[in-house]
Amino acid sequence: MIFPVLLILPFFLDFFLLPFINQEMINIIIFTTIIIILCILLGYLAIKLNIKYKSETYIKKKKIAIWAEGKWAFGRIYFSIKKYLSHKYDIDFYDWQDDNLSKKFFEKKWKKYDIILSTPALLEQTKFNDNLPNDFLNKLVITIHTPEITKGSTAQGSRITHFSEYIPQKYINGPIFTGISKDICNIIKNFNINCIFTPTGFDPDYFNPIKIVEQIKIGGFIGMKGRAQTEYVKRENMFSQICEKAHLKTEYIYDKEFTEYKNLYKNIL
């Protein structure tokens, strides 16, 4: 609002001062006024640009470390987190299958991060650091992806299946725990551990719609048929019952590279 007023100010001065002083003096006043207005405008723009520059350049991003596997569910989730949040955070990924990289992370590199994201597998690992310090735990956010969870003083014999998670007793009060379903959060809370509900989504760059489905004819299951250890987590029996009652053919999707993305499902479309 102030800028239009400043721009027409010289013309008002010319109109009101003309009866009292000569034209030469009026021209000097108008010229001086214009210079002042330009200086104000330039100063305002400089302040705005400086604020924007500082907000984009000088505000330090928080640093996040992700320690997980580099493929399938965890890999896709965490790589997408890095892709979509890198404008707000500096994010580094540590593949737990790389022993050399993991060793460096647990020995020293973890100290430079503000947040560490991982799964309960980090709490179970004893290869690189068997007793995580409090400073490490205060940065740690553990996300649980399965409702099959146990806790205790030792992991020996605690696992029910390949897909179960284990929380060592010594770490139950350390990290922040999150779960991808409300069922998981309720199970964790039964252990007197606070758990935040953090539902996962999908990356539309890789899983955009392939076609419009007018009628469902085939049901797809991610996993091998008849694998007992996946029953509690993936509910294969429930999948079979649904397909039977809906008169659907069944397709089991496994032994494929995660980089196939939406093409994983081409046989059911």
N, C-alpha and C positions, 0 to 999 in steps of 0.2 A: 504493500500500500504506500509506503514512504517513497519508493522510487519514482512513480509517476508524478508525485508532488514535487520532488526535487528537479525533475526534468522540465516542468513548466514554470518553475520558480523564476528563471531569468526573464521570461516574457512578462510575468507579473511585475517584476522590478522595472522593466522598461516602461510599462504602462503607467505605473504609479509615480515614478520618479521624474518622468519627462517634464512635468510642469515646474519642477523645482530646480533642476540642475541641467547643465548643457549636455549635448549628445555625446561628446568625447568622454565625459566622466561616467555617463551611463554605460558606454561600451566597455570601459575599464571594469566597472562593477560586474557587468554581465560576464565578461571574460573570466574574472576572478571567481565568480560563483560557479561557472562551468568547470573550472579547474578543481574547485573544492568538491563538487559533485562527483567528478571522475575519480578523484582520490578516494572518496567514500566508497564508491562502487568497486574500485580495484581492491581496496582494503577488505571489503565484505567478501569478495570472491576469493581473495587470498586466504582469509580465515576459513571459509568453507572448504576449499581445496586442501588446506593443511589438516583440518579435522578429519576429512575423508582419508587423506594419505596416512595419517597416524593410525586411524582405525583399521586400515587394511595392512599396514606395514609394521607398525611398532607394537601393536598389541600382541603379546606373545601367545602363540597357540599352546594349548595343553598337549602333552605328548602321551600317546597311548601305545602300549605293547600288546599284541595278541599272540598267545602261545597255544597253538592247536594244530590239528592235522591239516594238510594242504589240499585235501580232496573231499568229495562228497559233501555231506551235510554241513559239517563245521567249516570246511574250506569255502563253500559257496556263501554261507552266512557271513563269515568274517571278511572275505574279500569284498563282498557287497558293502559291508559297513565301512571298509576303507575307501571304497569308490565314492560312496555318497556323503561321507563326512570329512573327507580330506580338506575341504575348504575351511573347516572349523577346527580340525585337530591334525597334528602330525602323528600319523599312524604307521607303525612298523609291524610286520608279520614275521613270527618265528615258527617255522615248521617243526613240530616235535619229532619228526622222523630224521631230522638233521642233528645228529649228536653234537657235532662241533659247534653249530650255531646255538643250540640249547645250552651247552656248557658255558659259553661266553655270556649268555643271557643270565643264567642263574648265578654265575660267579660275580658279575660286576655290572653288566649293562642295564639290569632292571632298575638300578638306582636313579637313572636319568628320566624315568617315566613318572607321570602323574597318576596314570591309571593302567592296570594290567587286566586284560580280559582273558578268560580261559574257561575250561570245564573242570569237573572234579578230578579229572586225570592229573591235573597239576598238583593237587593235594596228595595224590597217591604216589607220585614219582619219588623215588629215593636215589636215583642214579646221579643227579646233579646237585641236589641239596635236600638232605633228609630232614632238616629242621629249619623251616623258613622263618626268618626274623620278623619281628612285629612290624617294622617299617615296610617290609614286603607285603604282609597281610593287610595293612592299612590301605594299600593301593589296589588290592585285588578284588575283582568282581567275577564271581563264579556263576556261570549259567548252566542249569541242569535241563537236559533234554529228554529224560526218561522218568516215568513214575516208579521205576524199580530201583529203590534207594535203600542203602543200609548205612549205619554209622556205628562206630565203636573204637576201641583202642588199637585194634590191629585189623589189617585187611585180609589176613590169612583165613581162607574159607568163608569170607563174608559175601562173595559174589554168588548170585543166584544163576545168572546167565551172562553171556558175553555183553549184553546191552545194559547190565545193571551199573549203577553208580555207587561209589563208596565215599563217605565223608569221615576222615579220621577224627577221633574224639578231640585231639589236641588242637584242631583247627575250626571247631564249630563256632567259636566266638571271634574268629579273626576276620575273614573276608565278608563282603556283601554277597548274599546269595540271591539269585533270580531263577525263575522257572518259566518255561515257555507255555505252560498250561496252568489253569487254576487247580487242577487235581495235584499236579506236582507241588505247587506252593502249599497246599493243604497238608500233603504228606510231610514236607519239610517242617512246617509249623508244628506238627505233632512231635517232632524231635526237639521242640522248644528253640527252634532256629527261625529267625525272621526271614521271610522270602518275598521278594517283589515279583509281581506278575509282569513278564516281558514277552508278549506274543511275538512270534517271528512272522515275516511276510515273504515276499518273493521279489526277485529282481526282474522288472518288466523288460529290461534289455535282452534277457535270455529266455524268458518264459512268457512272451507276448502270445496272444491267441493265434492259433494256427488256422482255424476255420470255425464257422458257426456250426454248432452241434444241434441238430434238430431232433435226433433220436439216439439214445444211448443203447449200443448193441454189445459193447465189450467193456468189461471191468478190468482195470489194471491194478496190480499189486507190486509195490517196490520191495523186492526180496525174493529169495528162493522158496520154492514150494516145499512144504513139509519140514521146515527148519524149526525145531521145537523151541530153540532159545529166542526166537523172535516173537513167539505167540503173545506173551504178556505185553510187549511193547507195540507190536504192529497188528495184532488181532487178526491173524490169517483166517481163523475159523469164522470170525464175524464176516470177513470179506467173502468167504465161500458161501455163507448163508444168504448174504445180500444178493450175490450173483444168481444163486439158485432160485430164490423167490422172485427175482426180477427177470429171470430167463435170459441172463447175460452170459456170453462166452467169457472165459477168464484168460488173462495174459499176465505172466509173471516177468517182471522187468529186473534183470540182474546181469552181472558180468559185463557191464558197459562202462565206458569212460565218462566221468562226470562232465567233461567238456562237450558232450553231445547236447547238453541242455534240453531244449524242447524236443529234440529228435529222439530223446529217450522214450517218448510216448508215441512215436509214429505208428507202431503196430496196433495201437488201440484207437486210432483216429481214421 
